[in-house]
Amino acid sequence: MNLKLDSNKLTAILRKVNILLAVLAAASAVFCGVMAFGLLSNPSLERMGLRQQEMEAQIPQLQQKIEDQQAAVDQAEKDAQAQVAAANEEQAAVQQELDAATERKAGMDNTVYTFQNSEQVYQQMRQNIADIRVEYGTAIRKLEDKILAGESNYRICYLTFDDGPSYYTGDFLDKIDELDIHVTFFTIGYQMGKNQDAKRDAYLRREALSGHSICNHTYTHAIHNGLYYSKENFMDAVKKQEDVVYSATGIRTDIVRFPAGSYYCPQRTAVIEELTNQGYGWIDWSANAFDSGTNIKTKEFVARTVVWQVSQEQISVVLMHDWRLETLGALDSIVSQLKEKGYIFLPLFKESSTVGTVRPKWDN
Ligand SMILES: [Zn+2]
């Protein structure tokens, strides 16, 4: 602010005016002195009278000069006050701007806080969902234990669909919704091909939101192209798929199924040890829909095969594929027949007794 500067200016002006007044006072003194000297030195009354008249004639001019100077001082004072007022006004405007800026900053801080807060809320929700999954898995495990101890008439069928999301996954989800059951998807990120990530992720989200379990079938499923060359290759493909599912759904996959089954993996023991060390469960299957071969199966074949195998077990894990239309066509029949036999259809959780224990019973 230039308030101080203005005060200085005012002081300077006043100083000049004071000097002027001092000069005028000195001039008046000299005038009086001269007049007195005239009176004393020149006894001529006439001359004295003349001199006096001359001098008296100059008085109004001198008075006018004094008044003019006084007016100039007043004006300078007014100007200085006006400058101070303007400076104050300017300062008030600056203050107002500062206040507005402070308010804007507070608004931005609040926005930043809201974002931070929503991320916290999101993380908390994810944690809640993870907790609920554990609770649900634990409850299912208790039911399994009762069934295995002969204390329950329930039977459990875990329908599991491998290799999706595929272009038919939406149709499978519609049918599964209609049947009002819950299932498990062993997903691969690579299935739908290039530029289809958004579609794939939408299917993954729908699977998650419908209460199904989403598990890990590795990103590439490249059983003939490097997946089983080393433990590291396999774990990389698992992690990559985990990231795909996590970014689409916020869910960490915690059950892995080996493409073609764990017995197909040359380093089976080492990989299982690595998975276990890293906190993953793994699972094969007990029943098999035999729907992944190139031979075209009828939906009747799929239904008959699945229903017969599941019926041999109290708790059954069925291998199927959500890219096979015959399997989609068989679901009505499979579910209605098995419900009649007392089976309920549940999603797989890591807590299940079947994780890490079931073995293919009817595969060659
Ligand atoms: Zn597969």
Residues whose N, C-alpha, C, O or C-beta is under 5 A from the ligand:
A	BS01	ZN	D162 D163 P259 A260
